[in-house]
């Protein structure tokens, strides 16, 4: 969520710094906590760059990936 631009939509990101971003779901590296009774429903957080909102999806979904890192 730290790279979203809440003043923009479709995509909700600064396209000068992140060109070619489509307004779709992108995976986060953060897993979503699922009760141990449902291990078949492994999920992870994702960001919808249409609006900049976060969601959780099944890990079997085919979301996009954006590689980012922060400099120390």
C-alpha positions in Angstrom: 0.0 0.0 0.0 2.9 2.4 0.5 3.3 2.9 -3.3 -0.4 3.6 -3.9 -1.4 7.2 -4.7 -4.8 7.8 -3.1 -5.3 11.0 -5.2 -5.4 8.9 -8.4 -7.6 6.1 -9.7 -7.3 3.7 -12.6 -4.5 3.2 -11.7 -4.1 4.5 -8.2 -0.3 4.9 -8.5 2.2 7.5 -9.7 2.6 6.4 -13.3 5.7 8.5 -13.7 7.5 6.3 -11.3 5.6 3.1 -12.0 4.7 3.1 -15.8 2.6 0.4 -17.4 0.7 -0.4 -14.2 -2.6 -1.9 -15.0 -5.7 -1.3 -12.9 -5.8 -4.8 -11.5 -4.8 -6.9 -8.5 -1.1 -7.2 -7.5 0.3 -9.5 -4.9 1.8 -8.4 -1.6 4.5 -10.5 0.1 2.4 -10.5 3.2 0.4 -13.7 3.9 -3.1 -13.5 5.3 -3.8 -15.4 8.5 -6.1 -18.3 7.9 -7.4 -20.5 10.7 -5.5 -23.8 11.0 -8.7 -25.7 10.4 -8.8 -24.4 6.7 -5.2 -24.9 5.4 -6.5 -25.4 1.9 -7.5 -21.8 1.8 -4.0 -20.2 1.9 -4.4 -16.5 1.2 -2.2 -13.5 0.8 -2.8 -9.7 0.8 -3.1 -8.0 -2.5 -3.6 -4.4 -3.7 -6.2 -3.4 -6.4 -4.5 -0.6 -8.3 -7.8 0.5 -9.8 -8.6 2.1 -6.4 -5.6 1.5 -4.2 -7.6 -0.7 -1.8 -6.2 -3.8 -0.1 -7.8 -7.3 -0.3 -6.9 -10.8 0.5 -7.0 -13.5 -2.2 -6.4 -17.2 -2.5 -2.8 -17.9 -3.4 -4.0 -19.8 -6.5 -5.3 -16.6 -8.1 -3.3 -15.2 -11.0 -2.6 -11.7 -9.7 0.1 -9.4 -11.1 3.4 -8.9 -9.4 5.3 -5.6 -8.9 8.8 -5.9 -7.6 9.8 -3.1 -5.3 12.2 -2.5 -2.5 13.1 0.4 -0.2 16.5 1.8 0.1 17.9 2.0 3.6 
